[in-house]
Amino acid sequence: MIHQNWETSETIRELTCVHTDAKKYMVNQALTAGKTYPLKNETEEFYFVIDNTGKVGGYYKEYFKG
């Protein structure tokens, strides 16, 4: 249940969104290209950041550089 504390946990580092061109999902509603987001957790495939909604969301690593 560690995911319940991600919003208040320490930021690992900052990531910059490079694009929101998603093939399947509507990423452009939660991320803005060029904006920097605080990284709260990461897995092999996903970054978990606080997005434009103010909540933690999981996104493919392809959307970020950092």
C-alpha positions, 0 to 999 in steps of 0.5 A: 500500500506504499502508493497511498503515500506517494503524494506526500513522499520525497521527490526523487527528481524532476522530469520534463515532459517531451510530448503528449502524442499518445497512440491509445490514451488521452495523455494531453489532458494530464500532461503538458509538453515542456512542463516539469513534473516531480517524480514520486516513483518509477518502475521498469516501464512507468514513471509516477509523477504528480500530473496537472490534476494534482494527483499521482499518475503513472505514465510510460517513460517515453513521454519524459526526459530527465 
